[in-house]
Amino acid sequence: MAFFSCLWEDANNLAGTIPPQLGELSSLEQLWLMGNDLTGTIPPQLAEVSSLEKLDLSDNDLVGTIPPELGELSSLTHLGLDVNELGGMIPQEVCMLTIQCDGKLSISPSTTLCNADCTSMTPSISPSISPSSIKNASIKNAKSGKRGKKAD
């Protein structure tokens, strides 16, 4: 497979599902697909990109739950999933990630988790998400007011 370190497709009117084959881009460090019209679920194959540091799928039309496999991305410093139709609990594996506050784990437009109590989804300012402070978390639909879309 080709060697890419960054794939940036922000607000390009992409439609359809996220190809599971992106999991084959072993050298990928950044995947930015926010602000498109992507549908379907988040492919668990993205967790196969062990070098992935930044993953932003925000502001799309993704449904389903967050794949627990994303918790295997130990290099991840930024995870954007806000402004989608995701539901359910944030997997414990994802809550266990240590994401520095200069990065972000965004679940809804107003929630960035930095040492947050995943049970209440109340963020607090701290250097990183602490596995001991993370229990269970849920995400809510925050679809109103999509941002970053290009005009047709």
Salt bridges, closest charged atoms under 4 A:
ASP37 OD1 - LYS149 NZ 2.67
ASP56 OD2 - HIS78 NE2 2.86
ASP61 OD1 - LYS143 NZ 2.75
ASP61 OD1 - LYS146 NZ 3.19
ASP82 OD2 - ARG147 NH2 3.16
